[in-house]
C-alpha cells in the first residue's frame, strides 16, 4: 500500500498503532484517588473533665471561679477552676491538654461528684482510656447553596450596618480578654448585690480583671442622682418613710459549707458538760517561758489545753472515734489511733477548723509552732485540704474573743468538742480558807449522746482538768 505522498517526510520507523480504546481495555489505568485536606476536628476528640471524689465523704463542691473560658487553650495539669467544699478551698487541674469546648457549670454553682465540669477537645488517640464526652458534638451543618449563601451574606451585612455605633478597640480588647470576666468571690458577691453585669465594667486589675474598687466606682456613677437645687420648706411637716427595705445577699462559700455542716450536726443529740478550772500554775509557767523565750507570743494557753486533751484521750479513746451510719440498721463506731485535734479559727473569710496532726507524738512547743503556722495560713486564706481534713476531735477557744460560757456544736465526723471560755481573775479560797487570787477558765464539752454517756464525758473532763490544774502531771506521760 502506498502511504507516501510527494513532498512528505519519511519517518524513520513505522510502528503499528492500536486504538486508544483497546489500550484502555487491555491495560486499564487505575483511577487517581481524590485527596482532600481535612481540618483539625477530624484529628481531635472530645473528653470530659469529671469531678472526682475529693475525699472525707464530700459529695459535692461549689465552684468559686473559672480560670478559663470556652475557646481557650489549656495545658495538662494547669488550673481549671477554684472550688469550695465542706473542708477547704482548692483548685481543680486539667487532666487533658486541648481547647475548652464547653463549661457545664458557672461560678457559684454546686457540682455533685461524678459530674462533668467541662468538655475539652484533645488530640485524637492521646487519651484512649479516659471518659467519653459528656455530650456528643453536634454535626456541622452542610454548606449552604449559592442562593442561600447570598441571602445569608446580605442579612449579615445588614446587621453590621455602619449605622450602629462603633465600639473602641481598647474596650473590645478588654471584653475579649480571657481574664476580663474573672473575679474573686468577694467581687462576684458585690456584683450580685448591686445587680451589675461584670462585662459592663472596665477592669483595672491585671490583664483586665475586675476589682472591688471598679465595681464600687461603677455603682456610684450609675446610682448618682442628678443634682438639683432643693428649696427648704420649713412649714411643711416631715413625713417619715416607715417601709422596711430589704436586700438579698448570697452566702459566701465558707458560709455555705458551714450551713450544710451545721445542719447535719444539729441532727445529732448533744450532751453538754461544763466545768470550771483553776489555771494559776499554767499562768505561772507561761510567765517564766515568756521571760526566757525568744518568741514570747508562741507559747499561749491553748497548746497546754491541746496536749492535755491528747493525754486524756489515751484513757478514753472512744472520744477520738466517729460514728458510721452507712447502714442505719447497724450503726458502727470507728476507732481512730492518731489524735488529729482541730483548732477552730476566726479568719477574714469566716470560721475554719484546721487540725494538728498526731498530737500524741508532739511536744507543747511543737504544738505551739503548728498553731502559729495554721493561724498565719488561715489569715491569708491559704489553708489546703491536708490541713483541714482528717480531724478527730475539736478545741474551740472562744475566750480569746470574749465570753465565759459556750455550748459548742459537734462536727458530724467527730463525737466530742471542747469549748474554752475567757480566762478571768476572781477571789477564791485556798486550802487554809484564806482568800487568794484565782485564774479561772470555764471548759464546756459537747458529746454525741448516741454513743457517749454523761459518765464517760465527765471522767474525760475531770482528767483534762487534773492535767491543766497540775501541769507537772503531764511530765509523767510526755514522750
C-alpha positions in Angstrom: 0.0 0.0 0.0 1.4 3.3 -1.0 1.4 5.5 2.1 3.9 8.1 1.0 2.9 11.2 -0.9 5.0 13.6 -2.8 6.9 16.0 -0.7 6.1 14.2 2.6 8.9 13.4 5.1 9.7 9.8 5.6 9.6 8.6 9.2 12.5 6.6 10.4 10.4 3.8 12.0 6.9 2.9 11.2 5.1 1.3 14.2 1.6 -0.2 14.1 -0.7 1.8 16.3 -3.6 0.3 18.4 -6.7 2.3 19.0 -6.7 4.1 22.4 -9.8 2.3 23.5 -8.1 -1.0 23.0 -5.2 0.1 25.2 -7.5 1.0 28.0 -9.3 -2.3 27.7 -6.2 -4.5 27.9 -4.2 -2.2 30.3 -6.8 -0.4 32.5 -5.4 2.8 34.1 -6.3 2.9 37.8 -8.4 5.9 38.8 -6.5 8.6 40.7 -7.6 8.8 44.4 -9.0 12.1 45.3 -7.2 13.7 48.2 -8.7 16.2 50.5 -7.1 18.2 53.3 -9.1 17.7 56.5 -9.4 20.4 59.1 -8.4 20.0 62.7 -11.6 18.4 64.1 -11.1 15.2 62.2 -7.8 14.7 64.1 -9.3 15.7 67.5 -11.8 14.3 70.0 -13.8 15.5 73.0 -13.0 14.5 76.6 -15.0 15.4 79.7 -13.3 16.5 82.8 -15.1 14.6 85.6 -15.3 15.9 89.2 -13.6 13.1 91.2 -14.2 12.3 94.8 -12.2 14.8 96.8 -12.3 12.6 99.9 -13.6 12.9 103.5 -17.1 11.8 102.3 -17.7 15.0 100.4 -20.4 14.5 97.7 -20.5 18.0 96.2 -18.4 21.2 95.8 -19.2 24.8 94.9 -17.5 26.5 92.0 -15.9 29.8 93.1 -14.4 30.9 89.8 -13.2 29.6 86.5 -9.7 30.3 85.3 -10.6 29.5 81.7 -13.4 30.3 79.2 -14.8 28.5 76.2 -12.5 28.5 73.3 -9.4 29.0 75.4 -6.4 26.5 75.2 -5.5 24.7 78.4 -2.3 22.8 79.2 -2.3 19.5 81.1 -2.3 19.9 84.9 -2.9 23.6 84.7 -5.7 25.0 87.0 -9.2 24.9 85.5 -11.3 26.3 88.4 -11.3 27.1 92.1 -13.8 25.2 94.3 -15.1 25.3 97.9 -16.0 22.2 99.8 -17.0 21.5 103.4 -13.3 21.2 104.2 -11.2 23.5 102.1 -10.8 25.9 99.1 -8.6 24.4 96.4 -8.0 24.3 92.6 -9.0 21.6 90.1 -6.4 21.0 87.5 -7.0 19.8 83.9 -6.3 16.2 83.1 -6.1 17.0 79.4 -4.3 19.4 77.1 -6.6 20.9 74.4 -9.3 23.5 73.8 -12.2 24.2 76.2 -15.3 23.5 74.2 -18.0 23.8 76.9 -18.3 24.8 80.6 -21.2 22.8 82.1 -21.4 25.0 85.3 -21.0 28.6 86.2 -19.5 30.3 89.2 -21.4 29.7 92.5 -23.0 26.6 91.1 -22.9 23.4 93.2 -21.4 20.3 91.4 -22.0 16.7 92.6 -19.1 14.3 92.4 -19.1 12.3 89.2 -20.5 15.1 87.0 -18.6 16.6 84.1 -17.2 20.0 84.8 -16.3 20.8 81.2 -15.6 19.3 77.8 -12.1 19.6 76.3 -11.2 19.0 72.6 -8.0 16.9 72.7 -5.8 15.3 70.1 -7.4 12.0 68.9 -5.8 8.9 70.4 -3.9 10.8 73.1 -6.2 9.7 76.0 -7.7 6.4 74.8 -8.9 5.1 78.1 -10.5 8.2 79.6 -14.1 9.2 79.8 -16.3 9.7 76.8 -17.6 13.2 76.1 -20.3 14.4 78.3 -22.4 15.5 75.3 -22.0 14.5 71.6 -20.6 17.3 69.5 -23.3 18.4 67.0 -22.6 17.5 63.4 -21.6 20.5 61.3 -24.3 21.8 59.1 -23.9 21.2 55.3 -22.7 24.2 53.4 -25.3 26.5 52.0 -26.1 26.5 48.3 -25.1 29.6 46.4 -28.5 31.3 46.6 -28.7 30.6 50.4 -25.2 31.9 50.9 -26.0 35.1 49.1 -29.1 35.6 51.3 -27.1 35.0 54.5 -24.4 37.3 53.4 -26.9 40.0 52.7 -28.6 39.6 56.1 -25.2 39.7 57.9 -24.2 42.8 56.0 -27.5 44.5 57.1 -26.9 43.6 60.7 -23.4 45.0 60.6 -24.5 48.3 59.0 -22.4 51.3 59.7 -25.5 52.9 61.4 -24.6 51.1 64.6 -22.1 52.8 67.0 -18.6 51.5 66.8 -17.0 50.2 70.0 -13.5 51.5 70.7 -10.8 48.9 70.1 -9.5 49.3 73.7 -12.8 48.2 75.2 -13.2 45.4 72.7 -9.7 44.1 73.7 -10.7 44.2 77.4 -14.0 42.4 76.8 -12.3 39.7 74.7 -9.6 39.1 77.3 -9.9 35.7 79.0 -9.3 37.4 82.3 -11.9 40.2 82.0 -14.8 38.2 83.3 -12.8 36.6 86.2 -13.2 38.0 89.7 -12.7 36.9 93.3 -15.7 35.5 95.2 -16.0 38.8 97.2 -16.2 40.8 93.9 -18.8 38.4 92.5 -20.9 38.7 95.6 -20.7 42.5 95.3 -21.8 42.2 91.6 -24.8 40.1 92.6 -25.8 42.5 95.5 -25.8 45.5 93.2 -27.1 43.6 90.1 -24.3 44.6 87.9 -23.0 42.6 84.8 -19.3 42.1 85.1 -18.8 42.8 81.3 -20.2 46.3 81.8 -17.2 47.2 84.0 -13.8 48.3 82.7 -11.5 46.3 85.0 -8.3 48.0 86.1 -6.7 44.8 87.6 -4.0 42.7 86.0 -4.9 41.6 82.4 -8.3 43.4 82.7 -9.6 41.7 85.9 -12.4 43.5 87.7 -11.6 44.6 91.2 -13.8 45.6 94.1 -12.9 49.3 93.6 -14.1 49.0 89.9 -17.5 47.7 91.0 -18.0 50.4 93.6 -17.0 53.1 91.2 -19.4 51.8 88.6 -22.3 51.6 91.0 -21.6 55.1 92.3 -21.7 56.6 88.8 -24.8 54.6 87.9 -26.8 55.5 91.0 -25.6 59.1 91.4 -28.7 61.3 91.2 -28.9 64.4 89.1 -28.0 67.4 91.4 -30.9 69.8 91.7 -31.5 72.8 93.9 -33.8 72.0 96.8 -35.8 74.8 98.3 -36.3 74.2 102.0 -39.9 74.0 103.2 -39.9 74.9 106.8 -43.6 74.9 107.3 -44.2 71.5 105.6 -44.4 68.6 108.2 -41.7 65.9 107.9 -43.1 62.6 106.7 -41.1 59.5 107.6 -41.0 56.5 105.3 -41.7 53.6 107.6 -41.4 50.9 104.9 -38.7 48.4 105.6 -36.0 48.0 102.9 -34.6 44.5 102.3 -31.8 43.2 100.1 -30.7 39.7 99.2 -27.2 38.6 100.0 -25.8 35.3 98.7 -23.9 33.1 101.2 -20.1 33.1 100.8 -18.5 29.7 100.1 -17.4 29.4 103.7 -20.9 30.2 105.0 -22.4 27.7 102.5 -20.2 25.0 103.8 -20.9 25.9 107.4 -24.7 25.9 106.7 -24.6 22.4 105.4 -22.3 21.1 108.1 -24.2 22.6 111.0 -27.5 21.3 109.5 -26.1 17.8 109.7 -24.6 18.5 113.2 -27.9 19.5 114.7 -29.4 16.2 113.8 -27.1 14.7 116.4 -28.4 14.6 120.0 -25.9 16.7 122.0 -24.7 16.1 125.6 -23.4 19.3 127.3 -20.9 19.1 130.2 -19.2 22.1 131.8 -16.6 22.6 134.4 -14.5 25.4 136.0 -10.7 25.1 136.0 -8.1 26.9 138.1 -5.1 27.7 135.8 -2.8 29.6 138.2 0.1 27.1 137.7 0.0 27.3 133.9 -0.2 31.1 134.1 3.0 31.0 136.3 4.7 28.6 133.8 3.8 30.8 130.9 5.3 33.9 132.6 8.6 32.1 133.1 8.6 30.9 129.5 7.8 34.4 128.2 10.7 35.9 130.2 13.2 33.5 128.7 11.8 32.7 125.2 13.0 34.4 122.0 9.4 34.5 120.7 7.1 35.0 123.7 3.9 35.0 121.6 4.3 31.4 120.6 3.6 29.8 124.0 0.0 30.5 124.8 -2.6 28.8 127.0 -4.0 26.8 124.0 -1.0 24.4 123.4 -1.3 23.2 127.0 -5.0 22.5 126.5 -4.4 20.6 123.3 -1.8 18.5 124.9 -3.9 17.8 127.9 -6.8 16.6 125.7 -4.5 14.3 123.8 -3.1 12.7 127.0 -6.7 12.2 128.3 -7.7 10.5 125.0 -5.2 7.7 125.8 -7.5 6.7 128.7 -10.8 7.5 126.9 -10.2 6.6 123.2 -13.9 6.4 122.3 -13.9 10.2 122.3 -11.5 10.1 119.4 -13.8 7.9 117.3 -16.5 8.6 114.8 -20.0 7.1 114.1 -20.6 5.2 110.9 -24.3 5.3 109.9 -23.9 4.0 106.4 -26.1 1.1 107.4 -28.8 2.7 109.5 -29.9 -0.7 110.9 -26.4 -1.5 112.1 -24.5 1.7 113.1 -20.8 1.3 114.0 -18.2 3.1 116.0 -14.9 3.6 114.0 -11.9 3.9 116.4 -9.0 6.1 115.3 -5.5 5.8 116.6 -4.0 9.2 115.9 -5.1 12.3 117.7 -5.7 14.9 115.0 -7.1 17.8 117.1 -8.9 20.5 115.3 -8.5 24.2 116.3 -11.4 26.5 115.5 -10.1 29.7 114.0 -11.8 33.0 113.1 -10.5 34.2 109.8 -11.4 37.1 107.4 -13.4 34.6 105.3 -15.2 33.0 108.2 -14.8 30.1 110.7 -12.5 27.3 109.6 -11.2 24.3 111.6 -7.7 23.1 110.6 -6.2 20.3 112.7 -2.9 19.5 114.3 -1.8 16.0 113.1 -0.7 13.3 115.6 -0.7 15.5 118.7 0.3 12.5 120.9 3.8 12.5 119.4 4.3 16.3 119.6 5.7 18.4 122.4 3.9 21.5 123.7 6.5 23.7 121.8 5.7 21.8 118.6 2.0 22.3 119.1 2.5 26.0 119.6 4.5 26.3 116.4 1.9 24.4 114.4 -0.9 26.6 115.8 1.1 29.7 114.7 1.6 28.2 111.2 -2.1 27.3 110.7 -3.2 30.7 112.0 -0.9 32.5 109.6 -2.2 30.4 106.6 -5.8 30.9 107.7 -5.5 34.7 107.7 -4.1 34.6 104.2 -6.7 32.1 103.0 -4.1 29.5 102.0 -5.1 26.5 104.1 -5.2 23.4 102.0 -7.2 20.2 102.2 -4.4 18.4 104.1 -4.7 21.0 106.9 -8.5 20.9 107.0 -9.2 17.2 106.7 -8.8 14.2 109.0 -9.7 15.8 112.3 -10.8 13.5 115.1 -11.8 16.0 118.0 -12.0 19.8 118.1 -11.0 22.5 120.6 -12.7 25.9 120.2 -11.0 28.7 122.1 -13.8 31.3 122.1 -12.3 33.0 125.1 -9.7 34.9 123.0 -12.6 36.9 121.6 -14.9 37.0 124.6 -17.5 35.1 126.6 -17.3 32.9 129.6 -19.7 30.1 128.6 -20.3 28.4 125.3 -22.3 25.4 124.0 -20.1 24.1 121.1 -21.6 22.1 118.2 -20.1 18.7 117.2 -18.6 18.2 113.8 -20.5 15.3 112.1 -17.3 13.2 111.7 -16.5 13.5 115.4 -18.2 12.6 118.7 -16.8 15.4 121.0 -15.8 19.0 121.0 -14.3 21.3 123.8 -15.2 25.0 124.1 -12.8 27.1 126.1 -14.1 30.4 127.7 -12.4 33.6 128.6 -9.8 33.5 131.4 -10.8 35.7 134.3 -9.3 36.7 137.7 -11.6 36.2 140.7 -11.1 35.8 144.5 -11.0 32.2 145.7 -10.4 30.3 148.9 -7.3 28.3 149.3 -6.9 25.0 151.3 -6.4 27.1 154.5 -9.6 29.1 154.0 -7.7 32.3 153.0 -8.9 34.4 150.1 -6.4 34.4 147.3 -6.1 35.3 143.6 -7.6 32.8 141.3 -7.2 32.5 137.5 -10.3 30.6 136.3 -11.5 29.3 133.0 -14.7 27.5 132.0 -14.5 24.3 129.9 -17.7 23.3 128.0 -17.8 19.9 126.5 -20.4 18.6 123.9 -20.6 15.0 123.0 -22.6 12.7 120.7 -25.2 11.3 123.2 -26.0 8.4 120.8 -22.7 6.7 121.8 -21.2 8.8 124.6 -22.9 8.8 128.0 -22.6 11.5 130.7 -20.3 9.5 133.0 -17.7 9.0 130.2 -17.8 12.6 129.3 -17.4 13.7 133.0 -14.4 11.4 133.5 -12.7 12.7 130.4 -13.4 16.3 131.6 -12.0 15.5 135.1 -8.8 14.1 133.6 -8.3 17.1 131.5 -8.9 19.4 134.5 -6.3 17.4 136.5 -3.7 17.9 133.8 -4.4 21.6 133.4 -4.6 22.5 137.1 -1.4 20.4 137.8 0.7 20.7 134.6 3.5 18.8 136.2 1.4 15.7 135.8 1.9 16.0 132.0 5.6 15.3 132.5 4.9 11.8 133.6 3.2 11.0 130.2 5.3 13.1 127.8 7.3 11.1 125.3 
